């Protein structure tokens, strides 16, 4: 990324599969395209990460956004949610996305 030289080079093989498969038909992708630009209007951002492990990335977002950025993780999913995560109906997913908006 031109404005994140300290992050080094990123190869396509290093991307999360969900990013590689994302397109305009994907609700999660559409949610992100709509909401990520609004981060700049936030009072701060919470990341599910550990400061010591992701200091470089957190520093980037602090510099780029000019707002407080906090590492609050790791926040694990409860076991019951992991088992259920793949079983959500489209209606439940839509309710969740509406809640996030």
N, C-alpha and C positions, 0 to 999 in steps of 0.2 A: 504494500500500500504506500503510495507516494508520501503521505503525511505520517507514516509510522515506520520510518527506515530502521529504527532500533529494533523492530520486531523481526527483522530478517526476511528472507524469502519464504513464500508459502507455495507449496506444490498442491495441485488439485487433489492428489492422492491423500492429502492430509485433512481434507474437508470432511465434515460429518456427512454421512449418507443422506440425511434429511435435507441438507443444503444442496447436494448434487441433484436430488430428485425434485426439488421445489420448482413449482411453476405457478402461473396465474390461476390455476384451478385448485390450488392447495389453500384451505382456510387459514392454516397457520402462517403461511407465507403472506397472504393478503393482510392478516392481522398485523404482522410485523411491518409491512410496507406502509400501512396506515399509521401505526403508532410510534415507530422508532424515530421519525423526524420530530415528534413532540417531546422527546427526551430533553431537548434544550430548554423547554418551558417548565421543566420539573424543578422542584426545590432541591432535589438530590436523587441519586440512583443507588439501589441496593443490588449487589451481585452475589449470587450463591457461589462463593469461592473463598479461598483463604488468602489473606494479604501476602503472606510469605511465599506462596506458590505462584501468584498471579500479579506480582507487584508491577511488572512491566505493562501489562494490559490495563490495570487500574490507573496507572500513571497516565497512560494514553487517554483514557476517557476523562480523567480529571482535566488534562490539558485541553482536549478537544471540546468538551462541553462547558468548561468553566464553572461547574457546580460541584458540590460535594459528592463523592463516590465512596461507598462503604462496602467492604467485604464482610458478609454476614454468615458465611458458610463454614463448613458444608451443612446444608439442611437436607437430611435424608428423607426420602419418601417413606412413610410408614409401610410396613409389609402388606397390610390389607389393601392399600392404594396401588401397590405394584401389581398385585394379583388382579386387581380390577381395572387397571389402566387401559388395557387393550379391549375391554368389554364395554366401553361407553357407547351409548347410542349417539347418533348424529344430533338428536335433540339436546342431550346433556352437554355435548361439546358446544353447540350453539349458545346455550345458556351460560356456559363458562366464558366463552369469548365475549358475549354481551357484558358480563360482569366485569371483565378486564377492561373493556372500553370505557 
